[in-house]
């Protein structure tokens, strides 16, 4: 799994598999799922992530990967 946090965009991206993304769907405001050709979730993007995590969470630690 790879993770990336973009502080400027306040977006967290989690990638579970290194396969082609064929479809994306916003399942709720600010939460986007990416799917492969088999319909499996291969990535999740969360926008405005600092509003959804506990205060004081160290999102910068997710930058590496």
Buried (B, 14 or more C-beta within 10 A) or exposed (E): EEBBBBEEEBBBBBBBBEBEBEEEEEEEEBBBBBBBEEEEBBBBBBBEBBEEEEEEEEBEEBEEE
